Amino acid sequence: MKQNIYDNATFFKNYTALRASGINYNNFVEQPAIKSIISSLKGKSVLDLGCGDGHFSKYCIENGAESVIGVDISNNMIDRAKRINKDNHIEFLCMPMEDLKLSNQKFDLIISSLSIHYVEDYAELVRKINRLLKTNGEFIFSTEHPIVTARKGNNHWIKTKEGHKLHWAFDNYQEEGMREHDWYVDGVVVYHRTISTLINTLIESGLVLDEIIEPQSTSAGLKQMPKLINEKRRPSFIIIKSKKQN
Ligand SMILES: C[S@@+](CC[C@H](N)C(=O)[O-])C[C@H]1O[C@@H](n2cnc3c(N)ncnc32)[C@H](O)[C@@H]1O
């Protein structure tokens, strides 16, 4: 199933407002970590999977990438990406990343920021990514951490009557597959995978594991969004970097 929730008007309005505020998990937890793991962008050809409004594609160009292609399933996102980046020479394609062909192109870096948990067939996607990488090319992606996606339903913090967070409830870990949660709208679909699936699928496709980050908040984040202290109790995201050696 390919859900296109970012084209839901309510979802899109709330999501873009959250990102525009600058006060969010992306800015204070995930983005600093994924940026820190990129070796270099100078002269690189980059494919940005699930590029959203293209802000990461823009970051790549601003930091020396030679070319960037951004791909996203959402018309809303790609329209916005084209508008924001009209002077940036980035190519944006509106399609599910699963359907990408690009048979004549290979990339130095394939990046995907918080989009792969929306893809059902991770193994097929990783095989495609391997084919699209040049030798020594890197695949870097962030995804919701399996600690966060494992349990079914919402409200994973177990709290006292006063609302104090006692602990994070963790369950259903080995049961991979679809999870529905409520985020601005009901029934947002993501796919839960275990750590071993996330990693072994890369290895089975021939990629070599390079680095893993389970990020915490930056200190600026802790000041502006005090609840990010909870990233010390359980990570929201995992970032994995692998390489194609031949
Ligand atoms: C959390 S947003 C992240 C956007 C962007 N990478 C960023 O960091 O700002 C997830 C994005 O993945 C896109 N997406 C979800 N499923 C997709 C799929 N199957 N193929 C391509 N894009 C997808 C959504 O439309 C959305 O723009």
The ligand as an ORCA input file, in Angstrom:
! r2SCAN-3c Opt
* xyz 0 1
  C       8.485     13.458      7.084
  S       8.435     13.975      5.411
  C      10.150     14.280      5.136
  C      10.399     15.170      3.980
  C      11.863     15.547      3.755
  N      12.689     14.390      3.522
  C      12.364     16.352      4.899
  O      13.212     15.891      5.638
  O      11.878     17.475      5.074
  C       8.170     12.472      4.518
  C       8.046     12.656      3.028
  O       8.042     11.364      2.419
  C       7.126     11.408      1.340
  N       6.733     10.033      0.998
  C       5.960      9.173      1.700
  N       5.839      8.006      1.062
  C       6.558      8.113     -0.082
  C       6.840      7.229     -1.170
  N       6.344      5.995     -1.189
  N       7.610      7.688     -2.178
  C       8.099      8.954     -2.179
  N       7.874      9.826     -1.178
  C       7.130      9.414     -0.129
  C       5.997     12.277      1.842
  O       5.173     12.758      0.815
  C       6.781     13.357      2.589
  O       7.079     14.447      1.767
*
